[in-house]
Amino acid sequence: MLNIAKLATGLTTVALTVALSPVAAADPAIPLDPGQLPGLQAVQSLSPVVQQAAANPKSAQELLLAAASQLAGNATTPEGSMALAQAVTKFVQDGGAAGLTPPAAAVAQQAGGPAHGTAPLLTPGPGNGPIPLEQHVPAPGAVPGTEAHLPAGINPANAVGPAPDAMPEVPTPVAAPAPAPDAAPVALAAPAPAPAAAAAPFDPAKPPTQEFMYPSISSGCLKDGGNVIATAISVAGPAKIPAPGPGPGQMAYVFTAVGTPAPAAEQKLPLNVTWVNLTTGKSGTATLKPNPEINPQGPTTLTAIVDTGAGSIMSTIFGQVTTLDKQCTFMPTIGSSVVP
């Protein structure tokens, strides 16, 4: 995941370098290098699954786990996509309200536990089945369930460890010699107390943001044909930013196309976010739009605030952005966020 975490920074440098290069002006559409996009395969595979899950939220966890498992189980999946698929799997498994519904037998076992002395041991290998544990046989005269007892054949004298005469001898501690009467007492320095950790004050104007797992990229989005990356973040409410600020149970999405001019007043085609709440099964889609209070002079930044409700949210942002220079198509990106 380290490569993916550093991907946005690396691609920002590449995008800006390309934008300032004279070669970029001569090339109307700089092709994207798959080597610089280690998680692209996973994003392209999982983003449609997030949309499908939002349309059928009852099966959202199963759909996402199945798609991520297929990527993780394919030997040809690139390392970056493998890591991203594993991150999605962990988020879905940890984030769902109750996880996947366990079988009725498993629920009954969790409620009452296995029958006394009958819990099976599963042995690996084809054709191997459950092996029952050895049945507990009470000692003669003991009534099971009414008093503590040992199994038959166990000598009570050896049931709590070795006999006292067999215990290892513990050496007697030797007392330190008393100081001479005329010797001044030696003062021992008390250990310095550990510094108390200063609690960082919470600033509602600067709430913690949750970055998407992968940047979005547009080919030829700059006026001179250069490529552009975009960062996507989410902010859980209540928070004061991005203006006007998400309230409790809401999520704000911010999509910024790095290095672009200001957004066009009219967005010709939409940039959408589709989300599904894995905890509650709620889902929806919203269109991100320019916000006059956020980067009005550029770079192009689009936002949306949606009523996701509290829970673990899986989202995907995809679509088009209209800047003052170009109409840009951005590849999908996916993110995992938590609304308290």
C-alpha positions in Angstrom: 0.0 0.0 0.0 3.0 2.3 0.4 3.3 2.7 -3.4 -0.3 3.6 -3.7 -0.1 6.1 -0.8 2.8 7.8 -2.6 1.2 7.6 -6.0 -0.6 11.0 -5.9 2.6 12.8 -5.0 4.6 11.1 -7.7 2.0 11.7 -10.4 1.6 15.3 -9.4 5.3 15.9 -10.2 4.9 14.0 -13.5 1.8 16.0 -14.5 3.4 19.3 -13.7 6.6 18.4 -15.4 4.7 17.3 -18.5 2.7 20.5 -18.4 5.8 22.7 -18.4 7.7 20.7 -21.0 7.9 21.9 -24.6 7.2 18.3 -25.8 3.8 18.5 -24.1 2.8 21.4 -26.4 3.7 19.4 -29.5 1.8 16.3 -28.4 -1.9 16.8 -28.4 -2.6 13.8 -26.2 0.1 12.4 -24.0 -0.7 8.7 -23.4 -0.9 7.4 -19.8 1.9 5.1 -18.7 0.4 2.0 -17.0 3.6 1.6 -15.1 2.8 4.8 -13.2 -0.7 3.5 -12.3 -0.1 0.4 -10.2 -3.7 0.1 -8.9 -5.5 1.0 -12.1 -6.7 -2.5 -12.9 -8.3 -2.8 -9.4 -10.0 0.7 -9.7 -11.4 -0.1 -13.2 -12.7 -3.4 -11.9 -14.1 -2.3 -8.5 -15.6 1.1 -9.5 -18.4 -0.6 -11.5 -19.0 -3.0 -8.7 -19.5 -0.1 -6.2 -22.1 1.3 -8.6 -23.7 -2.2 -8.8 -23.7 -2.5 -5.1 -25.3 0.9 -4.7 -28.2 -0.3 -6.9 -28.5 -3.5 -4.8 -27.2 -2.5 -1.3 -28.5 -5.6 0.4 -25.8 -7.5 -1.5 -23.2 -4.8 -1.4 -20.8 -6.6 0.9 -21.0 -9.8 -1.0 -20.5 -8.1 -4.4 -17.4 -6.1 -3.2 -15.8 -9.1 -1.4 -16.3 -11.3 -4.5 -14.8 -8.7 -6.9 -11.8 -8.0 -4.6 -11.3 -11.7 -4.0 -11.2 -12.4 -7.7 -8.4 -9.7 -8.1 -6.5 -11.0 -5.1 -6.7 -14.6 -6.3 -5.4 -13.9 -9.8 -1.7 -14.5 -10.3 -1.6 -11.9 -13.1 -3.0 -9.1 -11.0 -0.3 -6.3 -10.6 1.0 -5.8 -7.1 -0.6 -2.4 -6.7 -4.0 -3.7 -7.7 -3.5 -6.6 -5.4 -2.8 -4.3 -2.5 -5.8 -2.1 -3.3 -8.1 -5.1 -3.5 -6.8 -6.3 -0.1 -7.5 -2.9 1.3 -11.1 -3.0 0.0 -11.6 -6.5 1.4 -10.4 -5.4 4.9 -12.6 -2.3 4.9 -15.7 -4.3 3.9 -15.0 -7.0 6.4 -14.3 -4.6 9.2 -16.8 -1.9 8.2 -20.0 -3.7 7.8 -22.5 -3.5 10.7 -22.7 -7.3 11.2 -20.6 -8.6 8.4 -21.9 -11.4 6.2 -24.8 -13.3 7.8 -23.4 -16.5 9.4 -25.2 -19.8 9.0 -27.9 -20.6 11.5 -25.7 -23.4 13.0 -22.9 -21.0 13.5 -25.2 -18.5 15.3 -26.5 -21.3 17.6 -23.0 -22.4 18.4 -21.9 -18.8 19.2 -24.9 -18.4 21.4 -24.6 -21.6 23.5 -21.2 -22.9 22.6 -20.3 -26.4 21.6 -21.7 -29.4 23.5 -19.5 -30.5 26.3 -16.8 -32.7 25.0 -18.2 -32.9 21.4 -16.6 -29.9 19.6 -15.1 -31.1 16.3 -11.6 -30.7 15.2 -11.2 -30.1 11.5 -8.1 -31.6 9.9 -6.7 -30.2 6.6 -6.6 -32.3 3.5 -9.1 -33.6 0.9 -11.6 -36.1 2.3 -10.9 -35.3 5.9 -13.9 -34.7 8.1 -14.6 -33.6 11.6 -13.0 -35.6 14.4 -15.0 -35.6 17.6 -13.1 -34.8 20.8 -12.7 -37.5 23.4 -15.8 -37.6 25.6 -15.4 -36.4 29.2 -15.9 -39.3 31.7 -16.7 -38.1 35.3 -15.0 -39.8 38.2 -17.1 -42.5 40.0 -19.6 -40.9 42.3 -19.5 -37.4 40.8 -22.7 -36.0 39.5 -22.0 -33.9 36.3 -23.2 -30.3 36.4 -23.6 -30.2 40.2 -20.0 -30.2 41.5 -16.5 -29.8 40.4 -14.8 -33.1 39.6 -11.9 -34.6 37.8 -12.0 -37.1 34.9 -11.7 -40.7 35.9 -8.1 -42.0 36.4 -6.7 -38.6 37.5 -4.9 -38.6 40.9 -6.1 -35.5 42.8 -2.6 -35.3 44.4 -1.1 -34.5 41.0 -4.0 -32.5 39.6 -2.6 -29.1 40.7 1.1 -29.6 39.9 4.0 -31.3 41.5 4.2 -32.1 45.2 5.7 -29.5 47.5 9.0 -31.5 48.0 9.5 -31.5 44.2 9.3 -27.8 43.8 12.6 -26.1 42.9 14.3 -24.4 45.8 14.0 -20.6 45.8 17.2 -18.9 47.0 16.9 -16.7 50.1 17.5 -13.1 49.3 20.6 -11.6 50.8 20.0 -8.3 52.7 22.2 -5.4 51.8 24.9 -4.4 54.4 23.8 -1.5 56.7 25.7 1.8 56.2 28.4 2.9 58.7 27.1 5.1 61.5 29.1 8.1 60.4 28.4 7.7 56.7 26.1 10.3 55.1 23.0 8.8 53.5 23.1 8.7 49.8 20.1 10.4 48.2 18.7 8.5 45.2 17.4 10.6 42.4 13.7 10.0 41.7 12.9 9.0 38.2 11.7 11.9 36.1 7.9 11.7 35.4 6.9 10.9 31.9 5.8 14.0 30.0 2.1 14.2 29.7 0.9 13.9 26.1 -0.8 17.1 25.1 -4.2 16.5 23.7 -4.7 18.1 20.3 -7.7 20.4 20.5 -10.4 19.6 17.9 -10.9 22.4 15.4 -14.3 21.9 13.6 -12.9 24.2 10.9 -10.2 21.7 10.2 -11.7 18.3 10.6 -9.7 15.2 9.6 -10.2 14.3 5.9 -10.3 10.9 4.4 -8.4 10.5 1.1 -9.6 8.2 -1.6 -7.6 5.1 -2.2 -6.4 6.1 -5.6 -6.1 9.4 -7.6 -8.2 10.1 -10.7 -6.5 10.8 -14.0 -7.5 12.6 -17.2 -5.6 12.3 -20.5 -5.0 15.6 -22.4 -7.0 17.7 -19.9 -4.6 20.7 -20.0 -4.8 23.3 -22.7 -1.4 22.1 -24.2 -2.5 18.5 -24.1 -0.9 17.5 -20.8 -2.4 15.0 -18.5 -4.0 15.9 -15.2 -4.4 14.0 -12.0 -7.2 14.8 -9.5 -7.3 14.2 -5.8 -10.6 13.1 -4.1 -11.2 13.4 -0.4 -14.2 13.0 1.9 -15.1 14.9 5.0 -17.5 13.4 7.5 -19.9 15.8 9.3 -20.4 17.7 11.4 -17.7 20.0 10.0 -17.4 23.6 8.8 -15.5 22.7 5.6 -16.0 22.4 2.7 -18.5 25.3 2.8 -21.3 25.2 3.8 -20.1 22.2 5.7 -21.6 18.7 6.1 -24.0 18.2 9.1 -24.3 15.1 11.3 -24.8 12.0 9.2 -23.6 13.7 6.1 -20.5 13.3 3.9 -18.8 16.0 1.8 -16.9 15.0 -1.3 -14.2 17.3 -2.8 -12.6 16.6 -6.2 -9.7 18.8 -7.3 -8.1 18.6 -10.8 -4.5 19.6 -10.0 -3.0 22.2 -12.4 -6.2 23.2 -14.2 -7.7 26.7 -14.4 -11.0 27.6 -12.9 -14.1 25.6 -13.6 -16.5 26.6 -16.3 -19.7 28.1 -15.1 -21.6 25.4 -16.9 -20.5 21.8 -16.4 -21.5 20.2 -19.7 -21.4 16.6 -18.5 -21.7 15.5 -14.8 -19.0 14.3 -12.4 -20.9 11.9 -10.2 -20.3 10.1 -6.9 -22.0 6.9 -6.1 -21.9 5.6 -2.6 -23.2 2.8 -0.5 -23.4 2.6 3.3 -22.2 -0.9 4.2 -23.5 -0.5 7.7 -27.1 0.5 7.0 -27.7 -0.6 3.4 -28.5 3.0 2.3 -27.1 4.2 -1.0 -27.3 7.0 -3.6 -25.7 9.1 -6.3 -25.0 12.8 -6.4 -23.4 15.3 -8.9 -20.4 17.3 -7.8 -20.5 20.9 -8.8 -18.3 24.1 -8.6 -18.5 25.9 -5.3 -17.8 29.7 -5.5 -16.3 29.6 -2.1 -13.7 26.9 -3.0 -10.8 27.7 -5.4 -12.8 30.1 -7.6 -9.7 31.0 -9.5 -8.6 27.4 -9.9 -7.7 24.6 -9.9 -11.1 23.3 -10.9 -12.7 21.9 -7.7 -16.1 20.3 -7.5 -17.9 19.4 -4.4 -21.1 17.6 -3.1 -22.7 17.0 0.3 -24.8 13.9 0.6 -27.0 12.3 3.4 -25.2 9.0 3.8 -26.1 8.5 7.4 -23.6 7.2 9.9 -21.7 4.1 9.0 -18.9 2.7 6.7 -19.2 4.2 3.3 -17.7 2.9 0.0 -17.8 5.5 -2.8 -16.7 5.9 -6.4 -16.3 9.2 -8.3 -16.3 9.2 -12.1 -17.4 11.3 -15.1 -16.4 14.6 -16.7 -15.2 18.0 -15.7 -15.5 21.2 -17.7 -12.6 23.7 -17.1 -12.2 27.1 -18.8 -9.8 25.3 -21.2 -11.0 21.8 -21.8 -13.7 19.1 -21.4 -12.0 16.4 -19.4 -12.9 12.8 -18.8 -11.6 11.5 -15.5 -11.0 7.8 -14.8 -12.9 6.5 -11.8 -11.5 6.4 -8.3 -12.8 4.7 -5.2 -12.7 5.6 -1.5 -13.6 4.2 1.9 -14.8 6.6 4.6 -16.5 6.5 8.0 -19.2 8.8 9.2 -19.5 8.8 13.0 
